[in-house]
Amino acid sequence: MTQASIITIGDELLIGQVIDTNSAWMAQKLNLAGIKVLRRVAVGDTWDEIWKALDEESKHADIILITGGLGPTADDITKPLLTKYFNGKPVTDEGALQNVKDIFQRVLNRPMIESNLKQAEVPDTCTVIQNKRGTAPGMWFEREGKVYVSMPGVPNEMKGMMEDDVIPKLSTHFIFPHITHRTLLTAGIGESFLSEHISIFESSLPEHIKLAYLPNYGMVRLRLTSVGFDHIAIEKEIQDYFETLQQQVKDWLVTNLDEPMEKVTGKLLAAKSKTMCTAESCTGGYIAHLITSIPGSSAFYDGSVVSYSYKAKEDLLNVSKETLATKGAVSEEVVIEMAKGALSTIQSDYVIAVSGIMGPDGGLPDKPVGTVWIAVGNKNKIEAHKLYFRFDRERNTQLTATNALNLLRKFILADTAL
């Protein structure tokens, strides 16, 4: 099977200033094309480290994809290094030069300087990949049956090259097998218990079908993967196993698609022509962010009240001052009143309300950090649930959001089943 390595370049990646999303996106696209990603390597803007990475990855992979270091500044050393690595000399590519001129004249409407013009210089040993979204061209090299492709580190520019040029060109250069996945999402059962429950099924899988466990924020995704050159045969085979797997985990199954909880809940609402709203305290609008990240969410999501303070809870959601004083914000009584207040104010069909202690401070003996109350319901019924999380502030917030959405999903299913 054809294998690829991804090298991302930049000091900012190694010090944590920038998160490397490029290699994750590239790996997904390569996998869909039938290319197995062997390794992902990040190196700084250091000549020796980049050179060593190229040497090392070319020992193992057929395709070496590189992003970063193609800008006009002095620390962008990828292009001169590749020129030397592939025994070339710099030449001006007329297509790249015209692209740079067009961007500065028509798009940016400002004069160019010498460093901008030098972006059109490429090694004479490469095939140029024109950049339709920026100024730095990509470069395709071949040596001893290996393919090396250098692309900009700017995500939008890299993605354009990958989709429009690199993957189509790789597909004509190599023969790739078909890789297919089936993914489902479970909730309400831990990874170890799930593994034990489906152990017989897992042991029955043929060698070319792999099962992966992907736990995240109280949920576990299960992914079946098969690889082969007979597209139709492996699609049918993996679908048969996937249907069996769904039956095995039916008591905890959330969706048989690879999609997050917010999308699952949103699709359920949209299918029933219902809407929801949120009243958020401890999550500070994070649940609203997750929902509104879904294209078309306006069809099922009406809005949110972020009521962080006592005063906001009283003024915006009509939570009783007495309830806050006697029970505290993190309580069953308060989240129920928050839910009722949001339904009254926003007039949605369903509601989520959350209040909790995310940490690292603020815990009490009877309400330690990680204590969360979640209310879900409609105008006829509100259910409140108390949960405990044991992580840092960010993860506690994410766990609260995911579990709240799942509780609403279950409430809707039970409500519409009546």
C-alpha positions in Angstrom: 0.0 0.0 0.0 1.3 3.4 -0.9 2.4 5.3 2.2 2.9 9.0 2.9 4.7 11.1 5.5 3.7 14.7 6.3 6.3 17.2 7.4 5.1 20.5 8.8 7.7 23.3 9.2 7.7 26.2 11.6 9.1 27.2 15.0 5.6 28.3 15.9 4.3 24.7 15.8 7.0 23.5 18.3 6.4 26.2 20.9 2.7 25.8 20.8 2.0 29.2 19.4 0.1 27.7 16.4 -1.7 24.4 16.5 -0.9 22.1 13.5 -4.3 21.6 11.9 -2.7 21.2 8.4 -1.4 17.6 8.9 -4.7 16.4 10.4 -6.7 17.8 7.5 -4.2 16.4 5.0 -4.2 13.0 6.6 -8.0 12.8 6.3 -7.9 13.7 2.6 -5.1 11.3 1.9 -6.9 8.5 3.6 -10.0 9.1 1.6 -7.9 8.8 -1.6 -6.5 5.5 -0.5 -3.1 6.7 0.7 -2.0 5.5 4.2 -0.3 8.2 6.3 2.7 6.6 7.9 4.0 9.5 10.0 3.4 13.1 10.8 6.5 15.1 11.7 6.8 18.7 12.9 10.2 20.5 12.7 11.4 24.0 13.3 12.8 26.6 10.9 16.2 24.9 11.1 18.1 23.9 8.0 19.6 20.7 9.5 16.3 19.5 11.0 14.4 20.0 7.8 17.1 18.2 5.8 17.2 15.3 8.3 13.4 15.0 8.2 13.4 14.7 4.4 16.1 12.0 4.5 14.4 10.1 7.3 10.9 10.2 5.8 12.0 9.2 2.3 13.4 5.9 3.8 9.9 4.9 4.8 7.3 6.7 2.6 6.5 6.9 -1.1 5.1 10.4 -0.8 6.5 13.1 1.3 4.2 16.2 1.8 5.7 19.3 3.2 3.9 22.5 4.4 5.4 25.8 5.6 8.4 28.0 5.2 7.6 29.3 1.7 6.9 33.0 2.7 9.0 36.0 1.7 10.8 36.6 5.0 14.3 35.5 6.0 13.1 32.7 8.3 11.3 31.0 5.4 14.1 28.6 4.3 12.2 25.7 2.8 12.6 26.8 -0.8 16.4 27.4 -0.8 16.8 24.1 1.1 14.7 22.2 -1.4 16.7 23.8 -4.3 19.9 22.4 -2.8 18.4 19.1 -1.7 17.3 18.4 -5.3 20.4 19.8 -6.9 18.6 22.6 -8.6 19.1 26.3 -9.2 16.6 29.1 -8.7 14.7 30.3 -11.7 11.7 32.6 -12.1 8.5 30.8 -13.0 6.5 33.1 -15.3 3.1 31.7 -14.2 4.0 32.3 -10.6 5.3 35.7 -11.3 2.2 36.8 -13.1 0.1 35.4 -10.2 2.1 37.5 -7.7 1.7 40.6 -9.8 -2.1 40.1 -10.3 -2.6 39.6 -6.5 -0.7 42.9 -5.6 -2.3 44.9 -8.4 -5.9 43.7 -8.5 -6.5 42.2 -5.0 -4.2 44.1 -2.6 -3.9 47.3 -4.7 -0.4 48.1 -3.4 3.1 48.0 -4.9 5.4 45.0 -4.6 8.8 44.8 -3.1 11.7 42.6 -4.1 10.9 39.9 -1.6 7.4 39.5 -3.1 8.9 39.1 -6.5 11.3 36.4 -5.2 8.3 34.3 -4.3 8.0 33.5 -8.0 11.5 31.8 -7.9 11.5 28.0 -7.8 14.1 25.3 -8.2 14.5 24.3 -11.9 14.2 20.7 -10.8 10.6 20.9 -9.7 7.2 21.0 -11.4 5.4 24.1 -10.3 2.0 24.0 -8.7 0.3 27.3 -9.1 -1.2 28.9 -6.0 -4.8 30.0 -6.8 -5.3 31.4 -3.3 -1.9 33.1 -2.6 1.5 34.1 -3.8 3.8 31.2 -2.9 3.7 28.4 -5.5 3.9 24.8 -4.6 6.6 22.5 -5.9 6.5 18.8 -7.0 9.8 16.8 -7.0 10.5 13.2 -8.0 13.5 11.2 -7.0 14.1 7.4 -7.1 10.4 6.6 -7.3 9.5 8.9 -4.5 7.3 12.1 -4.8 7.9 15.2 -2.7 5.4 18.0 -2.6 6.1 21.3 -0.9 3.1 23.6 -0.2 2.5 26.8 1.7 1.7 26.6 5.4 -1.3 28.9 5.1 -4.2 26.4 5.6 -6.5 27.9 2.9 -3.7 27.9 0.3 -2.5 24.4 1.2 -6.1 23.0 1.0 -6.6 24.5 -2.5 -3.5 22.9 -3.8 -4.2 19.5 -2.2 -7.7 19.3 -3.6 -7.2 20.9 -7.0 -3.7 19.6 -7.9 -1.8 17.3 -5.5 -4.3 14.5 -4.9 -5.4 14.3 -8.5 -1.8 14.2 -9.7 -0.9 11.6 -7.1 -3.8 9.5 -8.2 -2.4 9.3 -11.8 1.1 8.7 -10.5 0.3 5.7 -8.1 -2.3 3.0 -8.0 -4.2 3.3 -4.7 -6.4 0.8 -3.0 -9.9 1.7 -1.8 -10.1 2.6 1.9 -13.6 2.6 3.5 -14.7 3.5 7.0 -17.9 3.1 8.9 -18.2 5.0 12.2 -20.9 5.1 14.9 -21.2 7.0 18.1 -22.2 5.5 21.5 -23.0 7.2 24.8 -23.6 5.9 28.3 -20.9 3.2 28.4 -17.2 3.4 28.9 -14.5 2.2 26.5 -13.4 -0.8 28.6 -17.0 -2.0 29.2 -17.8 -1.5 25.5 -14.7 -3.5 24.5 -15.7 -6.4 26.7 -19.3 -6.3 25.4 -18.2 -6.6 21.8 -15.1 -8.8 22.3 -16.6 -11.8 20.4 -17.6 -9.6 17.5 -14.2 -8.0 17.4 -12.4 -11.4 17.4 -14.6 -12.5 14.4 -13.4 -9.7 12.2 -11.2 -10.7 9.2 -7.6 -9.5 9.3 -8.1 -6.8 6.7 -11.0 -5.1 8.7 -9.8 -3.1 11.8 -11.9 -1.9 14.7 -10.8 1.3 16.4 -12.1 2.8 19.7 -12.2 6.6 19.8 -13.3 7.9 23.2 -14.0 11.6 23.7 -15.9 13.6 26.3 -18.1 10.8 27.7 -18.8 9.3 24.3 -17.1 6.5 22.4 -16.9 6.3 18.6 -16.3 2.9 17.0 -14.8 2.9 13.5 -14.5 -0.1 11.2 -11.9 0.3 8.4 -11.3 -2.0 5.4 -8.8 -1.7 2.6 -8.8 -3.4 -0.8 -8.8 -3.0 -4.5 -12.2 -4.5 -5.2 -14.3 -1.4 -4.3 -17.7 -3.0 -4.5 -16.7 -6.2 -2.6 -15.2 -4.4 0.4 -18.0 -1.9 0.6 -20.5 -4.7 0.9 -18.4 -6.7 3.3 -17.8 -3.8 5.7 -21.5 -2.8 5.6 -22.5 -6.3 6.7 -20.1 -6.2 9.7 -21.2 -2.6 10.5 -24.9 -3.6 10.7 -23.9 -6.4 13.1 -21.9 -4.0 15.2 -24.9 -1.6 15.4 -27.0 -4.4 16.8 -24.3 -5.3 19.3 -24.3 -1.7 20.7 -28.0 -0.8 20.1 -28.6 0.0 23.8 -26.0 2.9 23.6 -26.1 3.8 20.0 -26.4 7.5 19.3 -25.8 7.6 15.5 -24.4 5.4 12.8 -22.7 8.3 11.1 -19.4 10.0 11.9 -20.9 13.2 13.3 -20.8 15.1 16.6 -23.5 15.2 19.2 -24.7 18.7 18.3 -25.3 17.6 14.7 -27.2 14.5 15.9 -29.4 16.6 18.1 -29.9 19.3 15.5 -31.0 16.7 12.8 -33.5 15.2 15.3 -35.0 18.6 15.9 -35.1 19.5 12.2 -36.7 16.2 11.3 -39.5 16.9 13.7 -39.8 20.6 12.8 -39.0 21.6 16.4 -36.7 24.3 17.8 -34.5 24.6 20.9 -32.9 27.3 23.0 -30.2 27.3 25.7 -29.7 29.0 29.1 -26.0 28.8 29.9 -24.1 29.8 33.0 -21.0 27.7 33.5 -20.5 27.0 29.7 -20.7 30.7 28.9 -22.3 30.2 25.4 -20.2 27.2 24.4 -23.3 25.0 23.7 -24.7 27.8 21.5 -21.3 28.0 19.7 -21.4 24.2 19.0 -24.9 24.4 17.6 -24.5 27.5 15.5 -21.3 26.0 14.0 -23.6 23.7 12.1 -24.7 25.1 8.7 -28.5 25.5 8.6 -28.8 25.5 12.4 -31.2 28.5 12.3 -33.9 26.0 11.3 -33.9 24.4 14.7 -32.0 26.8 17.1 -33.6 30.0 18.3 -31.0 31.5 20.6 -29.4 31.6 24.0 -29.3 33.5 27.3 -25.8 33.5 28.8 -26.6 34.3 32.4 -23.3 34.1 34.3 -24.1 36.2 37.3 -26.9 36.0 39.8 -28.2 39.3 38.6 -28.4 38.1 35.0 -30.2 34.9 36.1 -32.7 37.1 37.9 -33.2 39.8 35.3 -33.0 37.7 32.1 -34.4 34.4 33.2 -36.6 35.3 36.1 -34.8 33.0 38.5 -36.0 33.7 42.0 -33.6 35.7 44.2 -34.7 33.5 47.1 -33.8 30.3 45.3 -30.4 31.6 44.5 -29.8 32.7 48.1 -31.0 29.4 49.6 -30.0 26.8 47.1 -27.1 28.5 45.2 -26.6 28.9 41.5 -25.4 25.3 41.1 -28.6 23.5 42.1 -31.5 21.5 40.7 -33.9 24.3 41.6 -32.0 27.0 39.7 -31.4 25.1 36.5 -35.1 24.3 36.4 -36.0 27.9 36.8 -33.4 28.9 34.2 -35.0 26.4 31.8 -38.5 27.7 32.4 -37.3 31.3 32.0 -35.6 30.6 28.7 -38.7 28.8 27.3 -40.8 31.8 28.4 -38.4 34.4 26.9 -37.4 32.6 23.7 -40.5 30.5 23.0 -38.8 27.4 21.7 -40.1 23.9 21.8 -37.2 22.5 23.9 -34.5 23.9 26.2 -31.2 23.1 27.8 -30.1 24.9 30.9 -26.7 24.4 32.6 -25.0 25.7 35.8 -21.9 24.3 37.4 -18.4 24.8 38.8 -15.8 24.4 36.1 -12.7 25.1 38.2 -10.0 25.4 39.0 -11.5 27.3 42.0 -15.0 27.8 43.4 -15.6 24.3 44.8 -17.4 23.7 48.1 -17.4 20.6 50.3 -20.9 19.7 49.1 -20.3 21.1 45.6 -16.8 20.2 44.5 -15.2 21.5 41.3 -16.8 19.6 38.4 -20.3 19.6 39.8 -22.8 20.4 37.1 -26.6 20.6 37.0 -28.3 20.2 33.6 -32.0 20.7 32.9 -33.6 19.7 29.6 -37.3 19.7 28.7 -40.2 21.5 27.2 -43.1 23.6 28.5 -44.8 20.4 29.9 -41.9 18.8 31.6 -38.4 19.7 32.8 -35.9 17.1 33.9 -32.8 17.9 35.9 -29.6 15.8 36.1 -26.6 16.2 38.4 -23.2 15.2 37.0 -19.6 15.3 38.2 -16.6 15.8 36.1 -13.0 15.6 37.3 -10.9 17.4 34.7 -9.7 20.9 34.0 -11.9 23.9 33.2 -11.8 23.5 29.4 -12.6 19.8 29.4 -15.3 20.1 32.1 -17.0 22.7 29.9 -16.8 20.5 26.8 -18.1 17.5 28.8 -21.0 19.6 30.1 -22.0 20.7 26.6 -21.8 17.2 25.1 -23.7 15.6 27.9 -26.4 18.3 27.9 -27.0 17.8 24.2 -27.2 14.1 24.7 -29.7 14.5 27.5 -31.8 16.7 25.3 -31.6 14.1 22.5 -32.9 11.4 24.8 -35.6 13.7 26.1 -36.9 14.5 22.6 -36.9 10.8 21.6 -38.9 9.9 24.8 -41.2 12.8 24.4 -42.1 12.1 20.7 -42.5 8.4 21.5 -45.4 9.1 23.8 
